[in-house]
Amino acid sequence: MPKKITLVSAGALVLFIILIVILLNVTADNKRSPFPQKVTVYLEERSEIVTLDYSKFLEGCLVGFLPQNGDLYEPQTLEALAVVINTNALYALRNRDKFENFGADFSTGELFPYTDKAVNSTEDARVRTAANAAAEKFLAVDGQPVLLEFCRISSGKTLPKPPAMPSVNLPSDALCKGYLSKNAYTVNEVRALSEIKRLSEPPEEWFSEPVYDEYGTLVTVKICGQKITGEFIKKTLGLRSAAIEIGFEDDCFVFICKGWGNNTGMSLAAADTMSRDGKSADEILSFFYSAELKTAR
Protein backbone atom coordinates (compact mmCIF):
# COMPACT_ATOMS: atom_id res chain seq x y z
CA MET A 1 0.00 0.00 0.00
CA PRO A 2 2.69 2.60 0.84
CA LYS A 3 4.35 1.96 -2.54
CA LYS A 4 1.07 2.69 -4.34
CA ILE A 5 0.74 5.96 -2.46
CA THR A 6 4.27 6.86 -3.45
CA LEU A 7 3.62 6.09 -7.11
CA VAL A 8 0.40 8.10 -7.09
CA SER A 9 2.14 10.99 -5.39
CA ALA A 10 4.95 10.90 -7.95
CA GLY A 11 2.47 10.89 -10.81
CA ALA A 12 0.61 13.81 -9.31
CA LEU A 13 3.87 15.68 -8.92
CA VAL A 14 4.75 15.13 -12.59
CA LEU A 15 1.33 16.38 -13.67
CA PHE A 16 1.70 19.40 -11.41
CA ILE A 17 5.09 20.24 -12.95
CA ILE A 18 3.69 19.89 -16.46
CA LEU A 19 0.83 22.20 -15.57
CA ILE A 20 3.25 24.82 -14.20
CA VAL A 21 5.36 24.67 -17.38
CA ILE A 22 2.26 25.14 -19.52
CA LEU A 23 1.13 28.12 -17.44
CA LEU A 24 4.57 29.68 -17.65
CA ASN A 25 4.59 29.32 -21.42
CA VAL A 26 1.12 30.84 -21.71
CA THR A 27 2.19 33.75 -19.52
CA ALA A 28 5.30 34.24 -21.62
CA ASP A 29 3.19 34.25 -24.79
CA ASN A 30 0.85 36.83 -23.31
CA LYS A 31 3.79 39.07 -22.39
CA ARG A 32 5.62 38.65 -25.67
CA SER A 33 6.19 41.96 -27.39
CA PRO A 34 4.00 42.64 -30.44
CA PHE A 35 6.99 44.42 -32.01
CA PRO A 36 9.15 42.12 -34.14
CA GLN A 37 12.90 41.97 -33.64
CA LYS A 38 13.58 42.01 -37.39
CA VAL A 39 11.59 43.61 -40.23
CA THR A 40 11.91 43.79 -43.99
CA VAL A 41 11.65 47.15 -45.74
CA TYR A 42 11.15 47.86 -49.43
CA LEU A 43 13.42 50.79 -50.35
CA GLU A 44 11.55 52.53 -53.13
CA GLU A 45 14.49 54.59 -54.39
CA ARG A 46 16.69 51.51 -54.80
CA SER A 47 13.90 49.02 -55.61
CA GLU A 48 15.24 46.49 -53.13
CA ILE A 49 14.19 44.83 -49.89
CA VAL A 50 16.47 44.96 -46.87
CA THR A 51 16.26 43.27 -43.47
CA LEU A 52 16.73 45.48 -40.41
CA ASP A 53 16.54 45.34 -36.65
CA TYR A 54 13.21 46.95 -35.76
CA SER A 55 15.03 49.46 -33.55
CA LYS A 56 17.10 50.60 -36.55
CA PHE A 57 13.97 50.87 -38.68
CA LEU A 58 12.35 53.09 -36.05
CA GLU A 59 15.45 55.27 -35.76
CA GLY A 60 15.67 55.57 -39.56
CA CYS A 61 12.03 56.71 -39.75
CA LEU A 62 12.68 59.35 -37.10
CA VAL A 63 15.68 60.61 -39.07
CA GLY A 64 13.43 60.82 -42.13
CA PHE A 65 11.13 63.19 -40.25
CA LEU A 66 13.88 65.49 -38.95
CA PRO A 67 13.47 69.14 -40.04
CA GLN A 68 15.15 69.80 -43.37
CA ASN A 69 16.40 73.22 -42.27
CA GLY A 70 18.86 71.74 -39.77
CA ASP A 71 16.80 72.50 -36.66
CA LEU A 72 16.31 69.81 -34.05
CA TYR A 73 13.01 68.67 -32.59
CA GLU A 74 12.83 68.62 -28.80
CA PRO A 75 13.44 65.23 -27.12
CA GLN A 76 9.83 64.87 -25.98
CA THR A 77 8.60 65.67 -29.49
CA LEU A 78 10.80 62.94 -30.95
CA GLU A 79 9.63 60.45 -28.32
CA ALA A 80 5.97 61.22 -29.07
CA LEU A 81 6.68 60.83 -32.79
CA ALA A 82 8.39 57.48 -32.14
CA VAL A 83 5.26 56.23 -30.36
CA VAL A 84 3.16 57.26 -33.37
CA ILE A 85 5.51 55.40 -35.73
CA ASN A 86 5.36 52.35 -33.43
CA THR A 87 1.57 52.50 -33.53
CA ASN A 88 1.43 52.77 -37.32
CA ALA A 89 3.95 49.94 -37.68
CA LEU A 90 1.83 47.63 -35.52
CA TYR A 91 -1.28 48.61 -37.47
CA ALA A 92 0.46 47.94 -40.79
CA LEU A 93 1.73 44.53 -39.64
CA ARG A 94 -1.77 43.49 -38.56
CA ASN A 95 -3.44 44.86 -41.69
CA ARG A 96 -1.02 43.82 -44.41
CA ASP A 97 -3.74 43.60 -47.06
CA LYS A 98 -4.26 47.39 -46.85
CA PHE A 99 -0.69 48.20 -47.88
CA GLU A 100 1.36 47.58 -51.00
CA ASN A 101 4.78 46.67 -49.64
CA PHE A 102 6.08 44.55 -52.54
CA GLY A 103 6.53 41.49 -50.33
CA ALA A 104 8.16 43.34 -47.42
CA ASP A 105 6.77 44.29 -44.01
CA PHE A 106 7.01 48.00 -44.83
CA SER A 107 7.81 50.25 -47.76
CA THR A 108 9.44 53.66 -47.60
CA GLY A 109 7.22 56.63 -48.21
CA GLU A 110 5.15 59.26 -46.44
CA LEU A 111 4.05 56.89 -43.66
CA PHE A 112 7.47 55.34 -43.03
CA PRO A 113 10.17 57.64 -44.47
CA TYR A 114 13.01 55.34 -43.47
CA THR A 115 16.47 56.56 -44.40
CA ASP A 116 19.93 55.28 -43.58
CA LYS A 117 21.61 58.63 -44.14
CA ALA A 118 24.12 59.74 -41.54
CA VAL A 119 23.24 62.54 -39.12
CA ASN A 120 25.39 64.52 -36.74
CA SER A 121 26.19 63.22 -33.27
CA THR A 122 23.63 65.45 -31.53
CA GLU A 123 20.80 64.35 -33.82
CA ASP A 124 21.91 60.73 -33.57
CA ALA A 125 21.87 60.82 -29.77
CA ARG A 126 18.42 62.42 -29.65
CA VAL A 127 16.98 59.95 -32.13
CA ARG A 128 18.38 56.91 -30.31
CA THR A 129 17.21 58.20 -26.91
CA ALA A 130 13.71 58.89 -28.24
CA ALA A 131 13.48 55.47 -29.89
CA ASN A 132 14.59 53.71 -26.71
CA ALA A 133 12.14 55.70 -24.56
CA ALA A 134 9.25 54.92 -26.92
CA ALA A 135 10.09 51.25 -27.36
CA GLU A 136 7.13 48.95 -26.67
CA LYS A 137 4.65 51.89 -26.50
CA PHE A 138 1.69 52.34 -28.84
CA LEU A 139 -1.72 54.01 -28.96
CA ALA A 140 -4.86 51.90 -29.10
CA VAL A 141 -8.61 52.20 -29.50
CA ASP A 142 -10.56 49.28 -28.05
CA GLY A 143 -7.25 47.60 -27.38
CA GLN A 144 -6.12 47.67 -31.03
CA PRO A 145 -3.47 49.90 -32.67
CA VAL A 146 -4.90 52.52 -35.00
CA LEU A 147 -3.50 54.30 -38.03
CA LEU A 148 -2.42 57.78 -36.91
CA GLU A 149 -1.57 60.92 -38.83
CA PHE A 150 0.48 63.98 -37.98
CA CYS A 151 1.78 67.08 -39.73
CA ARG A 152 4.84 69.26 -39.43
CA ILE A 153 2.81 72.47 -38.96
CA SER A 154 -0.98 72.81 -38.79
CA SER A 155 -2.98 75.52 -40.49
CA GLY A 156 -4.01 76.71 -37.01
CA LYS A 157 -6.79 74.19 -36.38
CA THR A 158 -6.45 70.50 -37.20
CA LEU A 159 -9.03 68.44 -39.06
CA PRO A 160 -10.86 65.79 -37.02
CA LYS A 161 -10.53 62.18 -38.11
CA PRO A 162 -12.30 59.51 -36.02
CA PRO A 163 -11.76 57.43 -34.05
CA ALA A 164 -8.53 58.77 -32.55
CA MET A 165 -7.82 62.23 -33.96
CA PRO A 166 -9.95 65.14 -32.69
CA SER A 167 -9.75 68.70 -33.98
CA VAL A 168 -7.54 70.95 -31.86
CA ASN A 169 -6.88 74.69 -32.03
CA LEU A 170 -3.19 75.51 -32.44
CA PRO A 171 -2.80 79.30 -32.83
CA SER A 172 0.89 79.08 -31.92
CA ASP A 173 1.61 77.26 -35.20
CA ALA A 174 0.97 80.49 -37.14
CA LEU A 175 4.07 81.92 -35.46
CA CYS A 176 6.35 79.04 -36.50
CA LYS A 177 9.05 79.31 -39.12
CA GLY A 178 7.73 77.68 -42.27
CA TYR A 179 4.05 78.28 -41.49
CA LEU A 180 3.61 80.20 -44.75
CA SER A 181 5.06 78.98 -48.03
CA LYS A 182 4.79 80.74 -51.38
CA ASN A 183 5.17 79.04 -54.75
CA ALA A 184 4.98 80.65 -58.20
CA TYR A 185 4.08 78.74 -61.37
CA THR A 186 3.91 79.88 -64.97
CA VAL A 187 0.71 79.82 -66.98
CA ASN A 188 1.90 76.75 -68.89
CA GLU A 189 2.75 74.90 -65.66
CA VAL A 190 -0.73 75.54 -64.30
CA ARG A 191 -2.26 74.68 -67.67
CA ALA A 192 -0.92 71.16 -67.14
CA LEU A 193 -2.66 70.91 -63.77
CA SER A 194 -5.30 68.69 -65.34
CA GLU A 195 -6.93 67.89 -68.66
CA ILE A 196 -8.98 71.06 -68.54
CA LYS A 197 -10.26 72.37 -71.85
CA ARG A 198 -11.34 75.86 -72.93
CA LEU A 199 -8.72 77.85 -71.00
CA SER A 200 -9.56 80.87 -73.13
CA GLU A 201 -10.15 83.46 -70.41
CA PRO A 202 -7.27 85.71 -69.36
CA PRO A 203 -5.10 83.67 -66.91
CA GLU A 204 -5.82 86.00 -64.01
CA GLU A 205 -9.49 85.00 -64.32
CA TRP A 206 -8.97 81.23 -64.51
CA PHE A 207 -9.54 80.53 -60.82
CA SER A 208 -12.84 81.49 -59.21
CA GLU A 209 -15.31 80.62 -56.46
CA PRO A 210 -12.93 79.15 -53.85
CA VAL A 211 -14.66 77.26 -51.03
CA TYR A 212 -12.90 76.92 -47.67
CA ASP A 213 -13.79 74.87 -44.60
CA GLU A 214 -13.48 76.05 -41.00
CA TYR A 215 -9.97 74.56 -40.80
CA GLY A 216 -8.59 76.77 -43.57
CA THR A 217 -8.51 74.02 -46.19
CA LEU A 218 -9.35 74.91 -49.76
CA VAL A 219 -12.15 72.42 -50.36
CA THR A 220 -12.88 73.26 -54.00
CA VAL A 221 -12.13 75.97 -56.53
CA LYS A 222 -13.20 76.43 -60.13
CA ILE A 223 -10.65 76.72 -62.92
CA CYS A 224 -12.38 78.03 -66.06
CA GLY A 225 -15.67 76.71 -64.68
CA GLN A 226 -14.42 73.20 -63.86
CA LYS A 227 -14.37 72.32 -60.17
CA ILE A 228 -11.21 70.80 -58.66
CA THR A 229 -10.17 70.20 -55.05
CA GLY A 230 -7.47 71.86 -53.01
CA GLU A 231 -6.05 68.42 -52.25
CA PHE A 232 -5.70 67.77 -55.98
CA ILE A 233 -3.81 71.04 -56.42
CA LYS A 234 -1.57 70.22 -53.45
CA LYS A 235 -0.60 66.78 -54.77
CA THR A 236 -0.24 67.82 -58.39
CA LEU A 237 1.95 70.85 -57.72
CA GLY A 238 3.74 69.39 -54.69
CA LEU A 239 2.57 72.10 -52.29
CA ARG A 240 3.05 71.86 -48.53
CA SER A 241 -0.65 71.88 -47.63
CA ALA A 242 -4.17 72.17 -48.99
CA ALA A 243 -4.81 75.42 -47.07
CA ILE A 244 -4.17 77.38 -50.27
CA GLU A 245 -4.75 80.95 -51.40
CA ILE A 246 -4.34 81.58 -55.14
CA GLY A 247 -3.20 84.85 -56.70
CA PHE A 248 -1.76 86.12 -59.96
CA GLU A 249 1.37 88.29 -60.01
CA ASP A 250 3.90 89.15 -62.72
CA ASP A 251 2.31 86.74 -65.22
CA CYS A 252 2.59 83.86 -62.75
CA PHE A 253 0.13 82.08 -60.50
CA VAL A 254 1.08 82.34 -56.84
CA PHE A 255 0.00 79.66 -54.36
CA ILE A 256 0.33 80.63 -50.71
CA CYS A 257 -0.03 77.71 -48.28
CA LYS A 258 -0.66 77.74 -44.55
CA GLY A 259 0.90 74.91 -42.57
CA TRP A 260 2.81 71.88 -43.75
CA GLY A 261 1.23 68.46 -44.10
CA ASN A 262 -2.25 66.95 -43.98
CA ASN A 263 -3.38 69.11 -41.03
CA THR A 264 -4.51 66.05 -39.05
CA GLY A 265 -3.40 64.59 -35.73
CA MET A 266 -0.27 65.81 -33.98
CA SER A 267 1.44 68.98 -35.16
CA LEU A 268 5.17 68.54 -34.62
CA ALA A 269 5.57 72.32 -34.36
CA ALA A 270 2.94 72.50 -31.60
CA ALA A 271 4.41 69.41 -29.92
CA ASP A 272 7.77 71.21 -29.88
CA THR A 273 6.16 74.21 -28.20
CA MET A 274 4.54 71.95 -25.59
CA SER A 275 7.85 70.16 -25.04
CA ARG A 276 9.65 73.44 -24.37
CA ASP A 277 6.87 74.30 -21.91
CA GLY A 278 7.69 71.17 -19.92
CA LYS A 279 5.11 68.72 -21.27
CA SER A 280 6.08 65.06 -21.45
CA ALA A 281 5.73 62.88 -24.53
CA ASP A 282 2.77 61.10 -22.91
CA GLU A 283 1.04 64.43 -22.22
CA ILE A 284 1.63 65.56 -25.80
CA LEU A 285 0.13 62.34 -27.17
CA SER A 286 -2.94 62.59 -24.93
CA PHE A 287 -3.52 66.15 -26.16
CA PHE A 288 -3.55 65.20 -29.84
CA TYR A 289 -5.02 61.69 -29.81
CA SER A 290 -8.12 60.28 -28.13
CA ALA A 291 -6.53 56.87 -27.69
CA GLU A 292 -5.13 54.80 -24.84
CA LEU A 293 -1.36 54.71 -24.43
CA LYS A 294 -0.36 51.11 -23.92
CA THR A 295 2.94 49.47 -23.05
CA ALA A 296 3.65 46.05 -24.50
CA ARG A 297 5.70 44.97 -21.48
URPEJO-V245137 format. One record per backbone hydrogen bond with DSSP energy under -0.5 kcal/mol. CO is the residue of the C=O (numbers start at 0). NH is the residue of the N-H. E is the energy in kcal/mol with one decimal. If there is no record, write none. Layout:
CO;NH;E / CO;NH;E
This chain:
0;4;-2.0 / 1;5;-2.1 / 2;6;-2.5 / 3;7;-2.7 / 4;8;-2.7 / 5;9;-2.4 / 6;10;-2.4 / 7;11;-2.6 / 8;12;-2.2 / 9;13;-2.2 / 10;14;-2.3 / 11;15;-2.4 / 12;16;-2.3 / 13;17;-2.4 / 14;18;-2.4 / 15;19;-2.1 / 16;20;-2.4 / 17;21;-2.4 / 18;22;-2.4 / 19;23;-2.5 / 20;24;-2.2 / 21;25;-2.4 / 22;26;-2.5 / 23;27;-2.4 / 24;28;-2.3 / 25;29;-2.4 / 26;30;-1.6 / 27;31;-0.8 / 28;31;-0.7 / 36;53;-2.6 / 38;51;-3.0 / 39;104;-0.9 / 39;105;-1.8 / 40;42;-0.7 / 40;49;-2.4 / 41;43;-0.9 / 41;107;-2.4 / 42;46;-1.6 / 42;47;-1.2 / 47;42;-3.4 / 49;40;-2.7 / 51;38;-2.7 / 52;56;-2.0 / 53;57;-2.6 / 54;58;-2.2 / 55;59;-2.5 / 56;60;-2.0 / 57;61;-2.1 / 58;62;-2.3 / 59;63;-1.7 / 59;114;-0.5 / 60;64;-0.9 / 61;64;-0.9 / 62;65;-1.3 / 66;69;-1.0 / 73;77;-2.2 / 74;78;-2.2 / 75;79;-2.2 / 76;80;-2.4 / 77;81;-2.3 / 78;82;-1.9 / 79;83;-1.8 / 80;84;-2.4 / 81;85;-2.5 / 82;86;-2.5 / 83;87;-2.6 / 84;88;-2.5 / 85;89;-2.4 / 86;90;-2.4 / 87;91;-2.7 / 88;92;-2.3 / 89;93;-1.8 / 90;94;-1.0 / 92;95;-0.5 / 94;97;-2.0 / 95;98;-1.7 / 98;100;-0.9 / 100;103;-1.7 / 105;41;-3.1 / 111;108;-1.1 / 111;113;-2.1 / 119;123;-2.8 / 120;124;-2.2 / 121;125;-2.0 / 122;126;-2.7 / 123;127;-2.4 / 124;128;-2.3 / 125;129;-2.4 / 126;130;-2.6 / 127;131;-2.4 / 128;132;-2.3 / 129;133;-1.9 / 130;134;-0.7 / 133;136;-2.2 / 135;295;-3.3 / 137;293;-3.3 / 138;145;-0.9 / 139;291;-2.9 / 140;143;-1.6 / 143;140;-2.5 / 145;147;-0.6 / 148;265;-1.1 / 150;267;-2.7 / 151;268;-2.0 / 152;259;-3.4 / 155;169;-3.1 / 158;264;-0.6 / 160;163;-0.6 / 160;164;-1.7 / 163;165;-0.6 / 163;289;-2.1 / 164;160;-3.9 / 167;157;-2.3 / 169;172;-1.6 / 170;173;-1.1 / 171;174;-1.5 / 172;175;-1.7 / 175;178;-1.9 / 178;258;-2.7 / 180;256;-2.8 / 182;254;-3.1 / 184;252;-2.8 / 185;189;-2.1 / 186;190;-2.1 / 187;191;-1.1 / 189;192;-2.0 / 190;193;-0.7 / 193;195;-1.8 / 197;199;-1.4 / 201;204;-2.7 / 202;205;-1.9 / 205;223;-3.0 / 207;221;-2.9 / 210;218;-2.6 / 210;219;-1.1 / 212;215;-1.8 / 216;212;-1.9 / 216;218;-1.0 / 217;229;-0.9 / 218;229;-1.0 / 219;210;-2.9 / 220;227;-2.7 / 221;207;-2.5 / 221;223;-0.6 / 222;225;-1.7 / 225;222;-2.9 / 227;220;-2.4 / 228;232;-1.8 / 229;233;-2.6 / 230;234;-2.4 / 231;235;-2.5 / 232;236;-2.5 / 233;237;-1.1 / 233;238;-1.9 / 239;260;-2.8 / 241;217;-2.8 / 241;243;-1.6 / 242;257;-2.0 / 244;255;-2.8 / 246;253;-2.7 / 248;251;-1.6 / 250;186;-0.5 / 251;248;-2.6 / 252;184;-2.6 / 253;246;-2.7 / 253;255;-0.6 / 254;182;-2.2 / 254;256;-0.6 / 255;244;-2.3 / 256;180;-1.9 / 259;151;-1.5 / 259;152;-1.8 / 262;158;-3.3 / 265;150;-2.8 / 265;267;-0.6 / 266;270;-2.7 / 267;271;-2.0 / 268;272;-1.7 / 269;273;-2.5 / 270;274;-2.4 / 271;275;-2.3 / 272;276;-1.2 / 273;278;-2.6 / 274;277;-1.6 / 279;283;-2.3 / 280;284;-2.4 / 281;285;-2.1 / 282;286;-1.4 / 283;287;-1.6 / 284;288;-2.5 / 288;290;-1.4 / 291;139;-2.4 / 291;293;-0.6 / 293;137;-2.2
